[in-house]
Amino acid sequence: MKSFYKLITVILLFAGCIVSAAWAAPLKSEVYTAADPIKIVVIGSSTAAGYKVKPADAWVSRYRAYLQAIDPTVEVINLAEGGFNTYHLMPTGFSKPGRESPDVNRNITKALSLHPDAIIINLPSNDAAKNYGKAEQMQNFAVMYEAARKQNVPVWITTTQPRNTLTSAQNKIQLSVKNAILATYGDHALNFWGPLTTYKNSQPIIKPALNSGDGIHVNAEGHRLLFEEVKSQQIYEQLAPTLLTSATTYLSDLAWYGTPHNDLGPIEKDQSNGKAAAGDGGPITIRSKTYKKGLGVHANSSVTYQLKGQYQTFFTSIGLDINARSKGTVVFEIYTDNKLAYRSSVMTGKMNDVPVKVSVSGVNLLKLVVTDAGDGYGYDHADWADARLEGSQTNKQALLATTTSAKLIMSDTALATAPLFSLFPNPASQQVQVVVDAGKKAVLRIYNAQGQQVYLRPLAATCELDIAALTPGIYLIKVQQGSVMQTERLVVE
């Protein structure tokens, strides 16, 4: 099971923009590609299997092509088989006298075994054709839905579809199941009834222009309409990874919170603590290892940073600086929201650096303390070497590079020589212009400091975004084009 909330789509199917001449130089950019592809499993019957149409015209094929144009790593696995009804898709081991047995190679259990990210269930008409009523169909859907829920896998269920060969009684079943699916599953229901249905002699039938000729299956245009319904639910957008903040932020690049304490001179940024004067240290060096970034302190020392829940992990390497001349004894302590998260053993100037990793997910205040180990502070020059905060790197995304706009944006499939987009103005309060190359289809998302997606839209040209409703603070705008993603920090005033 993947670490973030797992989504599985199993599809069960049975039967005004202005280009600006000037724009602000972008802040630090992060570029991501999918390391663990989003996977959608489709299960069902003949409509999902693409009966009566060319393979490329089937709605599942259209959906796959659409998603892979956005993200080439997306997988859409189709387990559908003609003639199936709800019983064929029940969990392995299910049994009911007088009803079909589950197909262990194509049922909900098989779909879940593929570790998908979403499941859509669409059973057009085979149950009604067997005179299986609303109660047992809805019970079967509930069993499958619950099986997926137990694995944290949301399911989208399609409604029934019209079928010209059904009796009046069977059509009543179809209508009642359609209404029950819409009422029960709400946002997780896909309406396949509406775009396909007309009426003749008060009975629902497939619209003549969408009939493949057998009165059971729809033609290529019908599949296009089904594809449009699935696309409109933005399932992929709900599955896409959440980026919480920029990849790496060094503490020495941040302002501390409140007033720090240091027993000898000031706390130094990106150099060791020397003596009483500011800037009189040297390169941060623990034994023979030198670091370009970090904090140089002297016991007893304390410094606090306000994180506002924007980061996931704190990393550092701790030890006595060579200024301690192999002398000194200290203890390092890390507090998250005033709770002790880490305490070292007593460290001496003869010890190598020790790497430390502490979770700061949801943390507001990070406090770093160095004590004199109870024997006085002589020679206690200590280093928080390479002290840095890192944002969320979900198992849907792997960080490839942290660049400025002047550098190359790398991906596993392409090499871009310019950013995907830029923002103007930044900071902003009412509107912000997203500048992109016209014709390049992409998806834009905005995340708040807690990693929650607050805005989503497709993007194909430079556009103005109304941000007046956003609370002042720091947001991330992420644009994805194919397998390449770029993020920019947006300051809302």
C-alpha positions in Angstrom: 0.0 0.0 0.0 1.4 3.3 -0.9 2.1 5.8 1.8 -0.4 8.5 0.8 -4.1 7.8 0.5 -4.4 5.1 -2.0 -6.9 5.5 -4.8 -8.1 2.8 -7.1 -10.3 3.2 -10.1 -11.9 0.0 -11.2 -14.3 0.6 -14.0 -16.9 -2.2 -14.0 -18.8 -2.2 -17.3 -21.3 -4.7 -18.4 -23.3 -4.6 -21.5 -9.9 34.9 -21.6 -6.3 35.1 -21.7 -3.8 38.0 -22.3 -0.1 37.5 -23.0 2.0 39.9 -20.9 5.2 41.5 -22.3 6.7 41.7 -18.9 6.8 39.2 -16.1 8.7 38.7 -12.9 11.6 36.4 -12.7 10.4 33.1 -11.2 11.5 32.0 -7.8 13.0 28.6 -7.1 11.5 25.9 -9.3 11.0 22.2 -8.6 10.6 19.7 -11.4 9.1 16.3 -10.8 8.4 13.1 -12.8 6.2 10.2 -11.7 8.3 7.4 -10.2 5.3 5.3 -9.2 2.7 5.6 -12.0 -0.9 6.2 -11.3 -2.8 3.0 -12.1 -6.5 2.8 -13.0 -8.1 -0.6 -13.3 -11.3 -1.1 -15.4 -13.5 -4.1 -14.7 -16.8 -4.9 -16.3 -18.5 -6.3 -19.3 -18.8 -5.7 -23.1 -19.1 -2.0 -23.1 -15.8 -1.6 -21.2 -14.3 -4.3 -23.3 -15.1 -2.3 -26.4 -17.6 -4.6 -28.2 -18.8 -3.3 -31.6 -16.3 -0.6 -32.0 -12.6 -0.3 -33.1 -10.2 -0.7 -30.2 -9.1 2.9 -30.3 -12.8 4.1 -30.3 -13.7 2.4 -27.1 -14.2 4.7 -24.2 -11.5 3.0 -22.1 -9.0 3.4 -24.9 -10.0 7.0 -25.3 -9.6 7.6 -21.6 -6.2 5.9 -21.6 -5.0 8.1 -24.5 -6.3 11.2 -22.8 -4.5 10.5 -19.5 -1.3 9.5 -21.2 -1.2 12.7 -23.1 -1.2 14.4 -19.7 1.1 11.9 -18.0 2.7 9.2 -20.1 3.4 7.1 -17.1 -0.3 6.5 -16.3 -1.5 2.9 -16.6 -5.1 2.0 -17.4 -5.7 -1.7 -17.1 -8.8 -3.2 -18.6 -10.1 -6.4 -17.1 -13.6 -6.2 -18.7 -15.2 -9.3 -20.3 -18.4 -9.5 -22.4 -21.4 -11.1 -20.7 -20.3 -10.3 -17.1 -22.7 -9.2 -14.4 -22.2 -8.1 -10.8 -21.8 -11.7 -9.6 -18.8 -12.3 -11.9 -17.0 -9.4 -10.2 -17.7 -10.3 -6.6 -14.8 -11.0 -4.3 -13.0 -14.3 -4.7 -14.7 -16.9 -2.4 -18.1 -15.4 -2.7 -20.9 -17.9 -3.4 -24.7 -17.6 -3.8 -26.9 -20.6 -5.0 -28.3 -20.1 -8.4 -25.9 -17.2 -9.3 -22.7 -17.0 -11.2 -19.4 -17.5 -9.5 -16.8 -14.7 -9.4 -14.2 -14.8 -12.2 -10.9 -14.8 -10.2 -9.0 -13.3 -13.1 -11.3 -10.3 -13.7 -13.1 -9.6 -10.4 -12.7 -7.0 -7.7 -10.2 -9.1 -5.9 -8.0 -9.4 -9.0 -8.3 -5.6 -9.5 -7.2 -4.9 -6.0 -4.3 -7.3 -6.3 -2.9 -5.0 -9.0 -2.5 -2.2 -6.5 -4.4 0.3 -8.6 -5.0 3.9 -7.7 -8.7 3.9 -8.7 -11.7 1.6 -9.6 -14.7 2.6 -11.7 -17.6 0.1 -11.8 -20.0 0.2 -14.7 -22.5 -2.6 -15.3 -24.8 -1.5 -18.1 -27.5 -4.1 -18.4 -26.6 -7.8 -18.0 -28.0 -8.0 -14.5 -31.4 -6.7 -15.6 -31.3 -9.1 -18.6 -31.0 -11.9 -16.0 -33.9 -10.4 -14.0 -31.6 -9.6 -11.1 -33.4 -6.9 -9.2 -32.3 -3.6 -7.7 -31.8 -5.0 -4.2 -29.3 -7.7 -5.1 -27.5 -5.5 -7.6 -27.0 -2.7 -5.0 -26.0 -5.3 -2.4 -23.3 -6.6 -4.8 -22.1 -3.1 -5.5 -21.9 -2.4 -1.7 -19.8 -5.6 -1.2 -17.3 -4.6 -3.9 -17.2 -1.0 -2.7 -16.5 -2.1 0.8 -13.7 -4.5 -0.3 -12.0 -1.6 -1.9 -12.7 0.8 1.0 -10.9 -1.6 3.4 -7.8 -1.1 1.3 -8.3 2.7 1.1 -9.3 2.4 -2.5 -12.2 4.7 -3.7 -14.5 3.3 -6.4 -16.4 5.1 -9.1 -19.6 3.2 -10.2 -21.3 3.8 -13.5 -25.0 3.8 -13.9 -26.9 1.3 -16.0 -27.4 2.0 -19.7 -30.4 1.6 -22.0 -30.8 -1.7 -23.8 -33.4 -2.0 -26.6 -34.1 -5.7 -26.0 -35.3 -5.6 -22.4 -38.8 -6.1 -21.3 -40.9 -3.5 -19.5 -40.2 -5.1 -16.2 -36.5 -5.3 -16.9 -36.5 -1.6 -17.9 -38.0 -0.8 -14.5 -35.0 -2.6 -12.9 -32.6 -0.6 -15.0 -34.2 2.8 -14.1 -34.4 1.9 -10.4 -30.7 0.8 -10.3 -29.7 3.9 -12.2 -31.4 6.1 -9.7 -30.1 4.2 -6.7 -26.5 4.4 -7.9 -26.7 8.2 -8.4 -28.3 8.6 -5.0 -26.0 6.2 -3.1 -22.6 7.0 -4.6 -23.0 10.7 -5.4 -19.7 12.1 -6.6 -18.4 8.6 -7.2 -21.3 7.8 -9.6 -20.7 8.1 -13.4 -23.9 8.9 -15.3 -23.8 6.6 -18.4 -27.6 6.7 -18.7 -28.2 10.4 -19.6 -26.1 10.8 -22.7 -27.2 7.5 -24.3 -31.0 7.4 -23.6 -34.1 8.3 -25.4 -37.6 6.9 -25.1 -39.9 5.0 -27.5 -43.4 4.0 -26.4 -42.5 5.1 -22.9 -39.6 2.6 -22.8 -35.9 3.7 -22.6 -33.8 2.8 -25.6 -30.4 3.7 -27.0 -30.6 6.9 -29.1 -30.7 5.7 -32.7 -27.6 7.8 -33.6 -25.6 6.0 -30.9 -26.8 2.4 -31.6 -24.2 0.0 -32.9 -27.0 -1.9 -34.6 -27.7 -4.7 -32.1 -29.7 -2.6 -29.6 -27.3 -3.6 -26.9 -24.1 -1.8 -27.5 -23.3 1.7 -28.5 -21.2 2.9 -31.4 -18.0 5.0 -31.5 -19.9 8.2 -30.9 -21.6 6.6 -27.9 -18.2 5.6 -26.5 -17.0 9.2 -27.0 -19.9 10.4 -24.9 -19.1 7.8 -22.2 -15.4 8.9 -22.3 -16.5 12.5 -21.8 -18.5 11.6 -18.7 -15.5 9.8 -17.2 -13.2 12.6 -18.0 -15.5 15.2 -16.5 -15.2 13.5 -13.1 -11.5 14.5 -12.9 -10.5 11.2 -11.4 -6.9 11.6 -12.5 -6.7 15.0 -10.9 -7.8 13.5 -7.6 -5.1 10.9 -7.9 -2.3 13.2 -8.8 0.4 13.7 -6.2 0.3 16.4 -3.6 3.4 18.6 -3.3 3.6 20.3 0.1 6.5 22.7 -0.4 9.8 23.2 -2.1 12.3 20.3 -2.1 15.0 21.7 0.2 15.2 24.7 2.4 18.3 25.3 4.5 17.9 26.7 8.0 20.7 29.2 7.3 18.6 30.7 4.6 15.7 31.3 7.0 15.1 33.9 9.7 14.9 32.5 13.2 11.8 32.8 15.4 12.2 34.9 18.5 15.6 35.7 20.0 18.3 32.9 19.8 20.7 32.3 22.6 24.5 31.5 22.3 27.0 31.5 25.1 29.9 32.7 23.0 29.3 35.2 20.3 26.4 35.0 17.8 25.0 32.0 16.1 26.7 31.9 12.7 25.1 31.0 9.3 27.1 28.8 6.9 30.3 29.0 9.0 31.5 27.8 12.4 31.3 29.7 15.6 34.6 31.4 16.3 34.9 33.7 19.2 32.9 36.7 20.4 32.7 38.6 17.1 30.2 38.0 14.3 31.7 36.3 11.2 34.9 35.2 12.9 34.5 31.5 12.3 35.6 29.3 9.4 34.1 26.6 7.2 31.8 24.3 9.1 34.1 21.2 9.6 33.5 18.2 11.8 36.7 16.1 12.0 37.8 16.1 8.3 34.4 16.7 6.7 33.5 20.2 5.6 30.0 21.5 4.9 29.0 24.5 2.9 25.7 25.0 4.7 24.7 24.9 8.3 24.7 26.7 11.7 27.7 27.2 13.9 26.9 27.5 17.6 28.5 27.4 21.0 27.0 25.7 24.0 24.8 26.6 25.7 22.8 27.4 22.6 19.1 27.6 21.5 17.5 28.7 18.2 13.9 28.3 17.0 12.3 28.4 13.6 8.6 28.8 12.7 7.7 26.1 10.1 3.9 26.6 10.0 3.4 23.0 9.0 5.0 23.6 5.6 7.7 20.9 5.7 7.9 17.1 6.2 11.4 16.3 7.4 14.4 17.9 9.1 17.9 16.6 8.3 21.2 17.6 9.8 24.6 16.2 10.7 25.8 17.1 14.2 29.2 17.2 15.9 31.9 19.3 17.5 33.7 21.7 15.0 37.4 21.5 14.5 37.5 24.8 16.5 37.0 22.6 19.5 40.5 21.2 19.0 39.3 17.7 19.8 38.1 19.0 23.1 34.6 19.9 24.3 31.6 17.9 25.3 28.0 18.7 24.2 24.6 17.2 23.9 22.3 18.1 20.9 18.5 18.3 21.3 15.7 18.8 18.8 12.2 19.9 19.9 9.1 20.0 17.8 6.3 22.2 19.1 8.1 22.1 22.5 8.3 18.3 22.6 11.6 16.5 22.7 12.0 14.7 19.4 15.7 13.8 19.5 18.6 13.9 22.1 22.1 12.8 21.3 24.5 11.0 23.6 27.4 13.1 24.9 29.5 14.0 21.9 33.2 15.0 22.1 35.6 16.7 19.7 37.1 13.3 18.8 33.9 11.9 17.3 32.7 11.9 13.7 29.6 13.6 12.6 26.2 11.9 13.3 23.4 12.2 10.7 20.0 13.0 12.2 16.5 12.8 10.7 13.4 14.1 12.4 9.8 14.3 11.1 8.4 17.8 11.2 5.1 17.0 9.4 2.5 19.5 10.7 5.0 21.1 13.1 4.9 24.8 13.8 8.0 25.4 15.9 11.4 23.6 15.5 13.8 24.3 18.3 17.5 23.3 18.2 19.4 23.2 21.5 23.0 22.4 22.4 23.9 22.0 26.0 27.4 21.8 27.7 26.8 18.2 28.9 27.0 19.5 32.5 30.8 20.2 32.5 31.0 23.8 31.5 31.1 25.3 28.0 34.8 25.4 27.3 35.7 24.5 23.7 32.0 23.6 23.0 32.0 24.8 19.4 29.2 22.8 17.9 27.7 22.5 14.3 24.3 21.8 12.9 25.9 20.9 9.6 23.8 20.8 6.4 20.7 21.6 8.5 17.8 21.6 6.1 14.0 21.1 5.8 12.5 19.0 3.0 9.0 18.9 1.7 6.7 16.1 0.8 8.1 13.6 -1.7 5.2 11.3 -2.2 5.7 7.8 -3.7 3.9 9.1 -6.8 6.6 11.6 -7.4 10.4 11.6 -7.4 12.4 14.8 -7.2 14.8 15.1 -10.2 16.2 18.5 -9.8 16.0 21.8 -8.0 16.8 24.6 -10.5 16.5 28.2 -11.2 14.8 29.3 -14.4 18.3 29.7 -16.0 19.0 26.0 -15.7 17.7 23.1 -17.6 14.5 21.3 -16.5 15.1 17.6 -16.7 12.6 14.7 -17.0 12.9 11.0 -17.7 11.5 11.6 -21.2 12.4 15.0 -22.2 14.9 17.9 -21.8 13.4 21.3 -21.7 15.5 24.4 -22.1 13.0 26.8 -20.5 10.5 26.8 -17.6 7.0 25.5 -18.3 5.5 28.7 -16.9 6.1 31.9 -15.0 4.0 34.1 -12.7 3.4 37.9 -12.8 3.0 39.7 -10.5 4.5 37.9 -7.5 3.6 38.8 -4.8 0.0 39.4 -5.8 -3.3 40.1 -4.1 -6.2 40.1 -6.6 -5.0 38.4 -9.8 -1.9 36.7 -11.1 -1.0 36.0 -14.6 0.3 32.5 -15.5 2.5 32.8 -18.6 2.8 29.7 -20.7 3.5 28.8 -24.3 0.2 28.8 -26.3 -0.9 25.4 -27.4 1.0 23.4 -24.8 -1.7 21.5 -22.9 -1.1 21.2 -19.2 -2.8 21.0 -15.8 -2.5 23.7 -13.2 -3.0 23.2 -9.5 -2.6 25.5 -6.5 -1.7 24.1 -3.0 -1.8 25.9 0.3 0.8 25.6 3.0 -0.8 22.5 4.4 -0.5 20.7 1.1 -4.2 20.9 0.3 -5.2 21.5 -3.3 -7.3 24.6 -3.5 -7.6 25.2 -7.2 -7.5 23.0 -10.4 -7.8 23.8 -14.1 -6.6 22.7 -17.5 -4.1 25.2 -19.0 -3.3 25.7 -22.7 -2.5 29.5 -22.9 -1.5 32.4 -20.7 -4.4 33.2 -18.4 -5.4 35.4 -15.5 -6.2 33.7 -12.2 -8.5 35.4 -9.7 -6.9 34.8 -6.3 -8.9 37.4 -4.3 -10.5 34.6 -2.3 -7.2 33.1 -1.1 -6.0 33.8 2.4 -2.7 35.8 2.5 0.3 33.5 2.7 2.5 31.2 0.6 1.1 28.9 -2.0 2.5 26.6 -4.6 1.4 26.7 -8.2 2.2 23.4 -9.9 1.9 22.9 -13.7 2.2 19.5 -15.2 2.8 18.9 -18.9 3.2 15.2 -19.7 5.8 13.7 -17.4 7.3 17.1 -16.5 6.1 19.1 -13.5 7.3 22.6 -12.3 6.3 24.4 -9.2 6.6 28.1 -8.3 6.0 29.8 -5.0 3.3 32.4 -5.0 3.0 35.0 -2.2 -0.6 36.2 -1.7 -0.7 39.5 0.1 
